[in-house]
Amino acid sequence: MTSTLDEFEAGPALSATVGGSLAAALRRSAEIEERIGSDPRQFRILTGDRPTGDLHLGHYFGTLRNRVRLQDAGAGLFVLIADYQALTDRDADAALGERVIGLVLDYLAAGIDPARSVIFAHSAVPELNQLMLPFLSLVSTAELARNPTVKDEAAHGARPMAKGAIVSDAHHAVSPGGTTPRTPRSPRGMSGLMFTYPVHQAADILFCKGNLVPVGQDQLPHLEVTRLIARRFNDRYRGRGGAAVFPEPDALLSAAPLLLGTDGGKMSKSRGNAIALRASADETARLIRGAKTDAVRRVSFDPAGRPEVSSLVLLAALCLDRDPAALADEIGDGGAALLKRTVTDAVNDRLAPLRARRAELAVDLGYPRQVLRDGCDRAREIAAATLEEVRDAMGTRY
């Protein structure tokens, strides 16, 4: 079955499709969580990060914990280090290799087990990237231009990739030796790689027949592009016995906690307002001492009325597995000083085992490099098999 770009244009806008499906996605996520509990091995999950810096507390509570949970439940986990996508909105970066290995260290220290999960990099899996070519034939330029990340880039020029992308951005770290300079952005405007980013993301998910992607609500439009490409490919080309070649992956919606940076703004290492997982206890204490609060002495948990104080309370509560409102009441008239001491102790205690493990692994980088090589080999094996299926379905085996 064939389609044309004109037929694509005649279809409903992706934004309308996604907007009308949020409630359904929430219901579907609840059902999937039950299925993960009963039969986790039916799921292949794709997630990942761009290697633009160290992971921080926002990543830990927003994504890393959930990845380890899904892995430990028995689901198949694929963790992508999107090194090609790190170049979508910036020029070449001499520190890219160091940051890639830094991500591997963060993953291993957080509990990603290479015996049960696959850690791999874009640039080492050419078969994955080759899937972009047939996938590009299935979407129009107008549809790509409507993608939120692409629209944001077009509206604001060269700048870091928008938050909505399924693969998250690991912003630059502040090391004990000083601030890592930001990578220069390209002055040439949006690159072709940036414009086709949604298709590359579809290849990331579908190369391994990924059928589940953990996302936030703002990331649903990105996953919808992948579902659209899978559906159109299956309509146009059929596999053996008329079977569909690709699954249409589901979203696993997660309620990631909203943690603000120490300055009260969006948490980002490029702003120097985030606490890196690898940061020392002393650096953590320094950053929290300088965190923005307000003039009210009594501590309370009121995210709408007191966002900065409430974010600190939430961070301590997450680290202590406590209810934030109860913790705020306990701190009470102790004020900002007691709050910051509580947060500092909670963060340092929570991250102490992770930091010790990371430091141990960093002594000899041979092991994390081998983990990445092994993961890339496994990803290539899977991607090559998928590409063979695509060739058979498209009739491009000569």
N, C-alpha and C positions, 0 to 999 in steps of 0.2 A: 504494500500500500504506500502511495507516495503523497507528499504534500508540497505546497509551494509557500514562499514567503508571504504572498498575498493572502493565502489561507490562514497563515499565522496571524497576520494583522487583523483578520476578521474575528478572531477569537476574543474571549473576555480578557480584560486587563488582569495582569497578575495581582496587582494591588487589591482589586475587588475580590479576587478569589481568596486571597489570604485574609482580607478583612472579614469576610464572611465565615471563615473557618476557625477562628480562634477558639470559640466555645467547643467546637468539635475536636480541635487539637487537644484541648485540656481534658476532655472526656477520654480521648484516645490514649493520652499519656497515662492516665490513671489505670486504664485497662492494661497497657503495656507493662506498667510496674508490677501488676499482679502476675502477668505472664513471665516476667523476669524472675519472680520468686518461685514459680513452678517449673519453668523450662528455659533457663537462661541461654542454653547453647543454641537456640534457634536465632539468636541475634548476633549480627556483626555490626559493630559500632565504630564510626569514624569520628575522630576529634583531633585537635592539634593546635599549634601555635606558630606564628611567624617569629623567626629568630632575630628579634630586634632588641634584645636585652634580657636581663634576669627576670624570672618569675617572682611575683610579690604576693603579699597576703590576699589581695583581691583575687588573684589566680587560684590560690590555694583553696579558699572557701568558695569561690565561684565555680571552679572546674576540676581542679586536681583531686579533691576529696571524692567527688562524684565518679571520676574515672576509676579510682582505686576501688570504690564500692562496686561498680559494675563489673570490673575485672574479678574481684573476689567473689562476686555472685556466680561467676562462671560464664559470662558473656564473652564473645570474641572482641577484643579491643585493639583497634589500630590507631596509633598516635602519630600524626603527621607533623614533621618539622618542615614547614612550608618555606624552604629557602628561596625558591623561585619567586614566590609571592612577596618575599621581603624586598624584591627589586621592582615591584609594581609602581611604587611612588617615591623611589629614591635611587640615587646613583649607586654604583658599585661600592661595597663596604669592605675595607681591608680586614675588619674584625669579624666578618661573617662566620668564618670557621670556628673561631673561639666561642661565639655565641651559640652556634649549633651544639657544640660539645657541652656548653653550659646548660642548655635545655635538657640534654640527656642526663646530666648530673642531677638536675632538679627533679626530673621524672623518677629516676632510680631512688633518690633520697626520699621522695614522697610516697613510694610504695608501688610504682609501676614495675611489674615483674616481667623481664624479657622472656622468661620461660613460658609465660601465659599470654603476653601481649606483644604486639609488633610495633617497634619504634623505627620509623624510616624517614627519609628525606626525599623531597621532590626530585632533586637533580640526579639521584641515583636510580630512578625508576623510569627509564625512557618509554617503556610500554604504557605506563599511565599517561604520560604527556602526549603520546600518539593518539590516545582516545579523543583528545580535543578536536582533531580534524573532522571525524564524522559527526561529533557532537555539535561543532560549529555550524554544520549544514542544517541543523534542526531548529535553530533559533534565528530571529531577524535582528538586525541592528537596532531597530526600534525597541524590541523587547529587552535587549541588553541595556539600552540607554535608560530604561525605566527602573532598572535595579537600584535599590537605595544606595548601595556603596558607590556605584558608578555615577548616579545623579549627584551625590554629595561631592565626589571628586570633580565633576564637571562644573559644579556651582562654585567651589572654593579654590580650585586650582591645586597644584602639587602640595600635598600635606599628608600626614599619616592616614592609613586606611581607616575608614569609618568603623565605629565599634560594632555595627550590626553584622559584620562578616562572621561566618561560622568558625573559621580559623581565627583565633584571637591574636592580638598584637602584644607581644612581650616587650614592653617598653624598656628603654635604656636604664641601666642600673647605676646607682651611686655607690662606688666601691670605697673601702676604707681609705684608699689612696687619693680619692678625689672624684670629681664628676666625670663620667665618660662623655665625651663630646657627642652631640647628636650627629647622625649621618646626614650629609647634605642632601636636600631634596632636589630633584631634577627641575630646572627652570623651564623645561620644554612643554609643560602642561601634561595632560593625561597620556599615558603610554598605551600602546595597543594591548600590552599584557594586562594593564589595569582595566581597559574596556572589556576584555574578554574574561576577566576574573571569574564571573559567575559560571562560565563554562568550564574553566579549569577546576573550579570547586566541584562541579558535577563529576568530572573525571576522578577527582580525589575520592569521592564517596562511592562511585559506581565501579571503580576498577576492582574492588574487593567484594563486589555485590553487597555493599553496605546497606542494611535495611533499617538502621536506627541511628539518629544523630541527635545528641544532647544539645539543645538550643534554648535561648531565652526568647521571649515573645517578639522582640524586635528583629530576631533572626529568621522568622518564619518565611518572609519573602525570598530569602536566599535559598532555603531548602525547597521552596516551591519551584524554582528554576530547575533544580536537579530532578524533581518529580516530573516536571514537564518534559525534560529531555529524555528521561527513561520511558515515559509514556509514548512520546513521538517515535523514539527508536523502535520500541516494541510494535507500534502500529505499522511502521514502514518496513521493518525487517523482522522476520521470525526465526527463532532458533530451531533446533532439532525437534521434529514432531510438531512443529507449530507453537512450541513453548516460548514464553517471553524470555528475552535474554537478560533483562535487568529488572530488579525489584524497584518499586516506587517507595523510597525510604520514608519512614515515619519520623516525626519530631518527638523527642522526649523532652517535654517542657520542664524546665527546672526553675525553682524560685531562688535564684542566686541572691544572697544577702547584699544589700547596697551599702558598701563601705566607702566612705569619702576619704580623700587624701588628707594628710596632716594639715594642709592649708584650708580645708573645708571644700575644696573643689574636687573634680573628678580625679580618682586615684590613677596616677600615671608616673612611671619612672622618669619620663622625659621632663616632667615638671619638678622632680626631686621631692615629691610629696608621698611616696610609697615606701613601704618597708620590704626590702627584698628578702626572699626566703634565706638567702645565703648571708644576710647581714649579721654582723657580730652582735652580741648582747649589748655592748656599749653603744654601738651605732643605733641600735633599736631604741635604747633609752634616750639617746640624744634627740632622735626624731620625734618620739612621743612627748618629750618635755616641751618641744617647740610646737606641738599641735595646737591648732586654734580651738578655743572654747568660747565662752561668753561671760557676761558680767554677773550672772545669777549664781550665787554661791551653792545653793542646794542642787545636787545632781538629780536629774529626772530623765526618764526615757520618753521623749516626745519628738519623734523623727520629723514631724511637720513643723513644729514650733522651735525646736532646738536641734537642728540637724548635726552640727559639729559635735556637741556633747553626746548626742544619741549615737552617733557613729562610733565614738570611742567606747561607750557603754556596750554597744553591740559587738565590737571587736573583742572586748574582754569576755563577754558572755559566750561568744562562739568558741573562744579558746578554752573556757572553763566548762563548757556544756551546761550553761546556766540560762535561766530566763532573764532577758535583759531588764525588764521592769523590776523584777525582784532584786537584781543586782544593783540597779540604780537606787532603790530604796535603802539598800544596805549601806551604800556609800554615803547617801544623804548629805548631811551638812559637812562632810569631810571636804567637799568642794573639789575644785579642779586638781589640786595637788594630790589628794588621795585617789582620785579617779585615774590620774596619769600613772601613779605608782602601781595601782591595781592592773591597769592595762599593760604596763611594761613587764611586770612579773608574769602575767598570764601569757603574753605573747612569747616571752623568752622561755618559759617552761614548756609551752606547747611545741615550740619549734626546736627545742634543744636536741631531741633525738634525730630529727631530720637534718639539722645542721651538722651534728656529729657524723652522721652517715655520709653526708655530702663531702665533708672535709676528708673523711677516710677514702672515699672514692677518688677525690681530686689529687691524691698523692701520686697515683699512677694512672694517667689518662689512657693507658693501653686498654683497660677494661671497658670504659664507656665507648671508646672508639670501636672496639670489637662488637659491643652490643649493637651499635648503630649499623656496622657492616652486616652483621647477621640479620638484623631487621630489614635492611635494604634488600638483601638476597631473598628473603622470604617474600617481601612485597613484590619483587621482580618476578618471582615464580608465579605468584597469583595473578599479577597483571598480565604476564605473557599468556597464561591460560585464558584469561578474559578476552584478550586481543585476538586470540585464535577463534574464539566463539564469534566475535564481531566480524572477523573476516569470513567465516563460514556463512553467517547470516546475510552479509552484504554481497556475497558472491565475489569477493576480491582475492580468492586463492587461485593462482595461475600456475 
